[in-house]
Amino acid sequence: MRGNWRSRNPMLANALATVIAAWLVGFGAYGVLRDDLAVPASRRYGGAKHYYHFHGVAAWLIFAGFACLGASIILVVYRRLKATPSGMADPRVALVVGTAGALIILTMLITKWVES
């Protein structure tokens, strides 16, 4: 059945997903509070890491993208917990929120890449 995938240990999968969501939001919040949200861009050919630094409104927009992704993950975990063992969890809202967050982040990264 489509959309009815369950891991062998759903409690562990939900816990890891929640930790990842908290890390995304925490990473964004830390960057916004410092007014320097540094997003790792690449580590090509074993060289030094390259970061895109966002300040002000740009940092807030990236944080909004991270918050959307974190909310999407939490929505999926919540739906999984509420679903019956044989029932499907409807991921449409989480998909829309996650896609919006990813598009915000992607747009900001492309804008930063074009500027540099």
Buried (B, 14 or more C-beta within 10 A) or exposed (E): EEEEEEEEEEEEBBEBBBEEBEEBBEBBBEBBEEEBBBBEBEEEEEEEEEEBEBEEEBBBBBBBBBBBBBBBBBBBBBBBEEBEEEEEBEBEEBEEBBEBBBEBBEEBBEEBEEEE
